[in-house]
Amino acid sequence: MAGGWTRDGAVGEQIEASIQDELARMRAAKTPQGESRTHCAECEEPISEARRAALPGVKLCLDCASERDGRAAPRGGINRRGSKDSQLK
């Protein structure tokens, strides 16, 4: 399907690129990096040895991690096309 000034398949490529970017962001957010903390970064409660062994690089205790997972994280969208119709929401 041609989209005016775009070549055939450009819209599909844009959608696929957006999906791949989001998947990469989600994978990076789920994978802890660095050395595990011994105490929670939010509440300063000790993090159990079993949790530190199961998740290398863990920064939060189980209670704080569960609370954070329940909240929706705000993030900005990406305007790949730069056209007016892609900015409408």
Secondary structure as GFF3:
##gff-version 3
##sequence-region A 1 89
A	DSSP	alpha_helix	10	30	.	.	.	ID=ss1
A	DSSP	alpha_helix	49	54	.	.	.	ID=ss2
A	DSSP	alpha_helix	62	70	.	.	.	ID=ss3
A	DSSP	alpha_helix	84	87	.	.	.	ID=ss4
###
